[in-house]
Amino acid sequence: MAHPPEPGALMDEAVRQGIFPGGVLHAERAGRPRWRSAHGRSALDPQGPAVGPETVYDLASLTKPLAAASVALQAVERGALELDAPAGRWLPELPGAAAALTPWHLLAHASGLPAWRPLHLELAPGQAGTAAGQAALRARAAREPLEAPPGARVEYSDLGFVLLEWLLERALGLPFADAFHSLVAAPLGLTELFFVDLKDPTAAARARAGRVFAATERCPWRGRVLSGEVHDENAWAAGGVAGQAGLFGTAAAVARVGRAWLDALAGRGGPFDAGLARRFCRRTELPGPVRTLGFDTPAPVGSQAGSRLGPRAFGHLGFTGTSLWLEPERELVVVLLTNRVHPRREDDRLRAFRPGLHDALVDWLERGGGGEEAA
């Protein structure tokens, strides 16, 4: 029986077809790298740098599990956060029914808040990317009417993670980027997973120095091709650091956080408490898509994770073309980083490509693939 194409060949073909300009595929099993390859270029410019393992990608909504959920778990462990306490304890600005939201509701996408609003367009001239813009955007998110009672259903909501980041800052008494660095990145020894804080030009320049960023969209709102600044408009307007988007990183750094979650679930220690990790990874039992606290789960039909991951798999997608999937049974970590939104977001052929890539990778691993690959 003929074997399916090997993952590297599929990645090269995707670049050739223009599904994305470049990408990095990284897989680990039982804590050991089993596949690592880089393909294409960081931008459509043929003279631009080739993608390598060190190329930094805008991780978009991978920020939710990697940063927001990971920081929230640490906040609970330290006694600074109670998952079932009313959010109004930390955010008295929340009006009416919203004050009864809990961190659990926000993490589980069960807040009743809408999926998204273009809050960046409501800021005053000159506010976007500043501390004043962040404050105005948060205040506007807090006033957004609920579309369903908290806990009634699951509906993916960026706005819930705008509020969650704000709540975590209040609970921990730290800026969110500092909390992420001290509670997640530093304990794991990660320097290549970070925010670019536009509110502090010196810090932003330091974050960009010496790094190669994959370009994202030619943004009509900002009038330029984006590189080293967050693609998500609301996160950009809030200064580049947000709970729903804003994290940048390499594939290996993303995989390291994923491995920490699997280590915690297996009781092997690390920065995440085992009992709390299991609570965070418990699947919701509410109407709507099945989620955990901060993570998604594979859809029953047509999942972006493919068809070969086990029943306990969980992960997340990022709008820019990124994904992370974790499977506890085989201790698999699979990271795909692309910039499929470059130069425009309307091209979404990645959705048709990604499941087959994941299936080919799992098949390759199951056939005994074990060496690191490089391209």
N, C-alpha and C positions, 0 to 999 in steps of 0.2 A: 504494500500500500504506500502510495506516495505521501511524503510528509508535507505539511503546509510550508509556505515560505518562511525562512528564518527571520527573526524580528528586525535585524539590521537591514536586510533587503527591503522589507516593507517600509521602513523609515526612509531609506534612500528613494524609493519610488514615490512616497508622499511628498518629499521635497521636489522631485522632478515634476510632479503634477501640480505643484504650487499649492498643495493643501496647507502647508506652512513653510516659511523660509528656512527654518532650521529647528532642531529639537534635540533633546537629550532623553534617552531611555535608560533607566537604572532599576535593577531588581536585586533584591537580597532574599536569601532563604536561611533561616536559622542564624541570623546575624552575620552572614558572610555574603559579600558581593558576588553575584552570579552572572549578572549581565550589566555592562556599562558601555554605552556607545553614544557618540555625538555626531550630528549630521547637519549638513547645510551651512547657512550663514546666519549671522545675527540680524541681518536686514537684507532687503532686496538688492541693495547696492552690491554689484559684483566685486567691487574692491573692498567691501566691508570685511570685518574679521570673521573667520570661520568659527563655527560653534565648537566649543570644547567643554570638557567636564566642568571647567571653572566659569562658564558663561552664566551670568545672573539673569534670572527671569522674574518678571512681575507675576507673582503667584495668585493675584486676584483673590477669589473667595477661599483659596486654601488658607488664607489668613484666619478664617473662622475656626477650623479645628486646630491649626498649628499654634496660633497665638491666643485667640479669645478663649477657646475651650481649655487649652493647656494652662493659661493663667488662672482661669476660673477654678480649675481643679486645685491648683496650688493655694488659691485664696481660701477655699473650703478647708483644706488641710491645716492651714494656719489659723483657722477660726475667725477669719475676717469676713467670711461670706457664708450665708445659709441659703441653700438652694430653694427652700420653700418659704422663705420670708418675703413679705411684700417689698417690691422694689422701692416703694415710697420711703422706706427706712433710709435709703441712701440717696434717693432722688426725690426730695419733697416737691420738686418742680412738676412732677407728673400730675396731671389733673384727673379728677373723677375716677372712672373705672381703671384707667391705666396705672394708678397708684397701687392697685391690687395685683398687678403683674408680679411674677417672681423670677429670679434668675433661671429657674428650671424652665419656665415658659419661654424665656428669651432664647436659651440654649437649644431648646427642642423645636424651635420655630412654631410654637403653639401660643404665641402672644395675642393673636387676633389682629395684629398689625398688617397692613398691606405689604406686598412683596417689595415695592420700590416706589419712590417718588423722586422727581428731579429737583431735589432741594437746593442743589447748587445754583439753579437759575433764580432762586428767590433771595439770594444774598445781595446786599448793597454793593455798589461799585467799589472795587478795591478790597473787599473783605475776603474773597476767596484765597485760600492758602495762608491765612493768618490766624492768630489766636482768636481775634474777634469773629472771623468766619467760622471757626470751629464752634464757638459759643452760640452763634446765631443758628448754625445748622442743627446743633443738638437741641436747642430750644424749640426749633420748628418741628423736629422729629417727635419731641415730647408732646406736642399739641396735635399730632396726627390722630384722627378718630379711629377707634378700633372697628374692624369689620366683622368681628365675631367675639364672643366672650372669651377671656383667657382660658385656655385648656380645652376649648370645645373642638378644635381641629388642628391639624398640622398644615401650615401653608408657609412655604419658604419666604423669609422676610429679611432683607438687608436692614430695614429700619430697626428691627429688633436688636441687631448687633451694633447699630449706632448707639442705642441706649445701653446695651450690655457693656460696651467699652467705657462709657461714661460712668456707669455704676461701678465697674471694677476699679476705676481710678479713685472714686470716693471711698470704696471699701478698703483699698490698700494704701491710700494716701500717697500714691505715686503716679506720675504720668504713665500712660499705657506702654509706651515704647520702653521706658525704664523697667517697668514691671516684667515685660516680656524678656528683656535682656537678663535681669537678675534672677528670675524664677525659672526660665526655660533655656535660653540660649547659653548662658554662662555655665550652668550645671552640666550641660551636655558638651561643653567645649566648642560651641559653634560660633564662628566669626562670620560665616557666609549666609546668615539668615538674619535679616535686619529690616528696619524701616528707614525711609529717607524722609526726615522731618523737614518739610518745607518751611515751617515756622521759624526755623533756626538755620539761616543760610550757611553758616560756618559748619554746622553739623551735617547738613545735606551735602556740602562739598566734600567733607571728610568721608562720608559714606560712599560717594561715587568714585573717589580717588583710586586709581589703579585697577579698576574693575571694568570688565566688558559686559555691557547690558544688552540683552536682546531688545530690539525696538518693538514698540507696540503700534498703536494706531496713528495715522495721520489725522489728528483730532480736529474736527471742524470748529469746535467750541474754542479750543486754545490756539488754533491756527498753526500747528506744527506737528512734526513726527515726534512721538513721545519716546524718550529713552532715559531711564534712571529717574523717572517721576511717575507716580502711580497713574494707571489708566482710568480707574474708577473715578467718575466725576465728583461724586459726593465725598469720597475719601480725599481727593485732591483739594476740594474746597475747604475741607476740615484741616488741611495742613499736611496731608500725606500719611498721617497715622490714624488708623481707624480700626474698629472691630470687625468690619465686613470685608475690608480690603486694605492693601498698603504694604504687605510684607513682600520683600524681595529675597531671592535665595537661589542656591545651586541645587541640583538634583540630589547630590550626596547629603546636603544639609537637611533637605526635606525628608529624605529617607531616615536620617538619624532620629528625628522627632517621631516618625512613624515607628521605628524600632523601639523607642522608649515606651510608647503605648503598648506594643506587644509584650515587651519585657514586664511591664506592670501587670498586664492581664495574666501572664504566666507566673507571677509572683517572684520574679527574678531581681527585684530591687530596681534602683534608679531614682530619678527625681520625682516620679509619679507614684502616689500611694496605690497599692494593689486594689484595696477595697473600693476606693473612690474611682479608680479607672474602670472597674467592673460596673459601678453604678452609672458612670458616664456613658458606657458602651451598651447599657441595657436599652433595648428597642422600645420605642414608645408604643402605647396601645391606644391610639386615638384615630379617629377618622382622618384619612388623607395619607400621603406618602409616609413610609416607615422611616423614622430617623432615630438617632440617638442624641445625646447632648453634644452638639457641635459637629457631628458627623452625619453623612448620608449612608444608606444601605443600597445594595444593588436592586434595581427594579426587577420585578418578576419576569417581565418580557422586554427584550430590547435594551438591556442594561449597558451603560457605557463601560462597565467593568468587564464586559464579555460574559461568556457562559460557563467559564471553567473554575471560577472561584467558589469556595465552600460556602455553606449556609450562614456562617457567622461573619462573613466579610463585611467590612465597612470602609468608608473613604469619603472623598469629596472631589468635586470638579471646580475649576477656576475659569472664569469667562474668557480670559486671555488665551486659553488653550492648555491649561495645566490640569493635572490630576494626581491623586494619591489614593491607592487602594491597599488595604491591609487584610490579610487572612490569617487568623490565629491558628487554624488547624495545621497548616504547613509552614507557619511562621514566615509568610511571604510579605514583602514590602515591594510595591511596584509604583514607580514614579515616572510620569511622562510630563516633560516641560516643553511646550512649544509657544510660539508667538503667532498663533493662527489669526489674530486680529490685525496683523501687519500686512498690507497698509490699511485695510478696512475691515470693520467688524462683520460686515454682511456675509462674508465667505465662511460658511459653517460646515464645510465638507468634513471637518474633523469628526463630527458626530457619527458619520457613516464609517470612518476609517478606524476609530479607536477601539471598538469592541473586537474586531478581528485581530488587531495588533496584540491586545491583551491575551486573546485565546492562543495566538501563535507563540507568545512568550511563555505562557504556562505549559503549552505542549512541549516546547523546547526544554524547559526545566524538567518536565516529567520524563523526557527521553534521555535524561542524564547530563544535560548541559550544565557545566560547572565552572568553566574558566571565565575570567573576565574578558569581555570583548571590547575592542576599541576601534573607532572608525575615524 
